[in-house]
Amino acid sequence: MGLGLKPSPHQPLRIGLTGGIGSGKSTVARAFVELGATLIDTDAIARELTAPGGAALPAIAERFGPQAIGSDGALDRAHMRALAFGDAGNRLALEAILHPMIGAETSRRAAEALSQVIVFDVPLLVESGRWRERVDRVLVVDCLEATQIERVMRRSGWTALAVQAVLDQQATRRARRAAADAVIFNEGLSLAELQQQVQALYAHWLPSACS
C-alpha cells in the first residue's frame, strides 16, 4: 500500500498533521483518534527506536560515541539535543540514521491500518519535503510564537531560550500555513472548541475516502 496513493473505496484517507512545538498538535491528534482515526506518530516511533534495546541505538553509538547512550540504556536526549542543535552536521547525521527506520515502521503500520482515516503526526512534515505526495491532506495546527514558548516552558520546564532554539530549527509559521490544506488556529480555544474544529474537518474530509 503505497504512501502516495489517493483515497479510493479500499484506500483510507491519509492526513498529514503537523505544527510547531507547543502548538497543540498532540491534542488535535487525540481528537482524531476519538473519532475513529488511526494515529501513526512519528515522534513516538523515534522514541521506540531510541528506547533501551531500540534498533537505532547501535548506529547512534557508533556515530556519536557511547556517551550518546544514557545510564538507563536509552538515548541521552539532552546530550543529543545539544549536539544536534549546536551543529547542523550532527543533526543531519542523526536524521540519516533515524529517518529511514521511522519511514519503514510508518509504512508497516499504515499497511496494517483498518480505519477509513489515517493521521500521520509528523512534526517536521514541511521541513522534510517528502510528505506532501504521501498524504491526501495536510492539516497544520498553528498559534502565536509567544504562546508556543509559554506552553512549552510550562509543561517542560525549559527556558525561553531553549524553546526558541527549537523554534529556530523548525519551519516558520508562514511556511507551514502555505503547505496546508487546512489550518486550525489554536489560540484562545477551549478544549471543546478545538475538538469541534477537528470534528468539522473529519466530517468534511471523510467522504472523499469513500467516493
C-alpha positions as CSV (number, residue, x, y, z in Angstrom):
1,M,0.0,0.0,0.0
2,G,2.0,3.0,-1.2
3,L,2.0,6.2,0.8
4,G,1.4,8.3,-2.4
5,L,-1.9,6.6,-3.4
6,K,-5.0,8.7,-3.4
7,P,-8.1,7.6,-1.5
8,S,-10.4,5.0,-3.0
9,P,-13.1,2.7,-1.6
10,H,-10.2,0.5,-0.4
11,Q,-7.7,3.2,0.5
12,P,-8.0,5.2,3.7
13,L,-7.8,9.0,3.7
14,R,-4.3,10.0,4.7
15,I,-3.9,13.2,6.7
16,G,-0.6,14.7,7.4
17,L,-0.8,16.5,10.8
18,T,1.9,19.0,11.7
19,G,2.6,22.1,13.8
20,G,5.4,23.7,15.7
21,I,6.4,22.7,19.2
22,G,3.7,23.8,21.7
23,S,1.0,24.3,19.0
24,G,-1.4,21.8,20.4
25,K,-0.8,19.2,17.7
26,S,-0.9,16.3,20.1
27,T,-4.3,17.4,21.4
28,V,-5.6,17.5,17.8
29,A,-4.2,14.0,17.1
30,R,-6.0,12.6,20.2
31,A,-9.2,14.2,18.9
32,F,-8.9,12.4,15.6
33,V,-8.3,9.1,17.4
34,E,-11.5,9.6,19.4
35,L,-13.3,9.9,16.1
36,G,-12.0,6.6,14.9
37,A,-8.9,7.5,13.0
38,T,-5.7,5.5,13.2
39,L,-2.8,7.6,14.5
40,I,0.8,7.0,13.4
41,D,3.0,9.2,15.5
42,T,6.5,9.5,14.0
43,D,7.9,11.0,17.2
44,A,6.6,8.1,19.2
45,I,8.2,5.7,16.7
46,A,11.5,7.6,17.1
47,R,11.3,7.2,20.9
48,E,10.7,3.5,20.5
49,L,13.8,3.2,18.2
50,T,15.9,5.0,20.8
51,A,14.5,3.4,24.0
52,P,16.6,0.7,25.8
53,G,17.2,-2.0,23.2
54,G,16.0,0.2,20.4
55,A,17.0,-0.7,16.9
56,A,18.7,2.7,16.3
57,L,21.0,2.7,19.3
58,P,23.9,0.7,17.9
59,A,24.2,3.1,14.9
60,I,23.9,6.1,17.1
61,A,26.5,4.9,19.5
62,E,28.9,4.1,16.6
63,R,28.4,7.6,15.1
64,F,28.3,9.7,18.2
65,G,30.1,7.6,20.8
66,P,29.0,5.7,23.9
67,Q,28.2,9.0,25.7
68,A,25.1,9.3,23.4
69,I,23.5,6.4,25.4
70,G,22.4,7.2,28.9
71,S,22.8,5.1,32.0
72,D,19.3,3.7,31.5
73,G,20.3,2.2,28.2
74,A,18.2,4.7,26.2
75,L,19.3,7.6,24.0
76,D,20.6,10.5,26.2
77,R,18.2,13.1,24.7
78,A,19.6,16.1,26.4
79,H,23.1,15.3,25.2
80,M,21.9,14.6,21.6
81,R,19.7,17.7,21.6
82,A,22.7,19.8,22.4
83,L,24.8,18.1,19.7
84,A,22.0,18.3,17.1
85,F,21.1,22.0,17.7
86,G,24.7,23.0,18.0
87,D,25.9,21.5,14.8
88,A,23.9,21.0,11.6
89,G,26.2,18.2,10.6
90,N,25.3,16.3,13.7
91,R,21.6,16.8,13.2
92,L,21.8,15.5,9.6
93,A,23.8,12.5,10.7
94,L,21.2,11.7,13.4
95,E,18.4,12.1,10.9
96,A,20.2,9.9,8.4
97,I,20.1,7.1,11.0
98,L,16.6,7.6,12.3
99,H,14.6,8.7,9.3
100,P,14.9,5.5,7.2
101,M,13.9,3.4,10.2
102,I,11.0,5.7,11.0
103,G,9.9,5.6,7.4
104,A,9.9,1.8,7.3
105,E,7.9,1.5,10.5
106,T,5.5,4.2,9.4
107,S,4.8,2.3,6.2
108,R,4.3,-1.0,8.0
109,R,1.8,0.5,10.4
110,A,-0.1,2.2,7.6
111,A,-0.4,-1.0,5.7
112,E,-1.9,-2.7,8.7
113,A,-4.4,0.1,9.5
114,L,-8.1,-0.8,9.1
115,S,-9.7,2.6,9.7
116,Q,-11.1,4.9,7.0
117,V,-8.7,7.7,8.1
118,I,-5.0,7.5,9.0
119,V,-3.4,10.5,10.7
120,F,0.3,10.8,10.3
121,D,1.6,13.0,13.1
122,V,4.8,14.4,11.6
123,P,6.4,17.4,13.4
124,L,8.8,18.1,10.6
125,L,6.4,17.4,7.7
126,V,7.1,20.7,6.0
127,E,10.8,20.6,6.6
128,S,11.2,17.1,5.2
129,G,9.9,18.0,1.8
130,R,8.9,14.3,1.3
131,W,5.5,14.1,2.8
132,R,3.3,16.2,0.5
133,E,3.0,13.4,-2.0
134,R,2.5,10.8,0.7
135,V,-0.7,12.2,2.1
136,D,-4.0,13.4,0.7
137,R,-4.5,16.3,3.1
138,V,-2.1,18.4,5.2
139,L,-3.5,19.9,8.4
140,V,-1.5,22.5,10.3
141,V,-2.1,23.4,13.9
142,D,-0.9,27.0,14.4
143,C,-0.7,29.5,17.2
144,L,1.4,32.6,18.1
145,E,5.1,32.0,18.7
146,A,4.8,33.6,22.2
147,T,2.1,31.1,23.0
148,Q,4.3,28.2,21.9
149,I,7.1,29.4,24.1
150,E,4.8,29.8,27.1
151,R,3.2,26.4,26.7
152,V,6.5,24.5,26.4
153,M,8.0,26.4,29.3
154,R,5.0,25.5,31.5
155,R,4.9,21.8,30.5
156,S,8.6,21.0,30.2
157,G,10.4,23.5,32.5
158,W,12.6,24.7,29.6
159,T,13.9,28.2,29.5
160,A,12.6,30.6,26.9
161,L,16.0,30.4,25.1
162,A,15.8,26.6,24.9
163,V,12.3,26.7,23.4
164,Q,13.4,29.5,21.0
165,A,16.4,27.3,19.9
166,V,13.9,24.6,18.8
167,L,11.6,27.1,17.1
168,D,14.6,28.4,15.1
169,Q,15.2,24.9,13.7
170,Q,11.6,24.4,12.7
171,A,9.7,25.7,9.6
172,T,8.2,29.2,10.1
173,R,4.5,29.6,10.7
174,R,4.2,31.1,7.3
175,A,5.9,28.1,5.6
176,R,3.7,25.6,7.4
177,R,0.5,27.5,6.6
178,A,1.5,27.8,3.0
179,A,1.7,24.0,2.8
180,A,-1.6,23.4,4.5
181,D,-5.0,22.2,3.1
182,A,-6.5,23.4,6.4
183,V,-5.2,25.3,9.4
184,I,-6.5,25.1,13.0
185,F,-5.5,28.4,14.7
186,N,-5.2,27.1,18.3
187,E,-5.1,30.5,20.0
188,G,-7.5,31.0,22.9
189,L,-9.6,27.9,22.1
190,S,-11.1,25.8,24.8
191,L,-10.6,22.0,24.5
192,A,-14.2,21.7,23.4
193,E,-13.8,24.3,20.7
194,L,-10.6,22.6,19.4
195,Q,-12.4,19.3,19.3
196,Q,-15.3,20.8,17.4
197,Q,-12.9,22.1,14.7
198,V,-11.4,18.6,14.4
199,Q,-14.9,17.1,14.2
200,A,-15.9,19.5,11.4
201,L,-12.8,18.7,9.4
202,Y,-13.2,15.0,9.9
203,A,-16.8,15.2,8.6
204,H,-15.8,17.3,5.7
205,W,-12.8,15.2,4.6
206,L,-14.1,11.7,5.3
207,P,-16.5,11.4,2.4
208,S,-13.6,11.7,-0.1
209,A,-12.2,8.5,1.3
210,C,-15.3,6.7,0.3
211,S,-16.1,8.3,-3.1
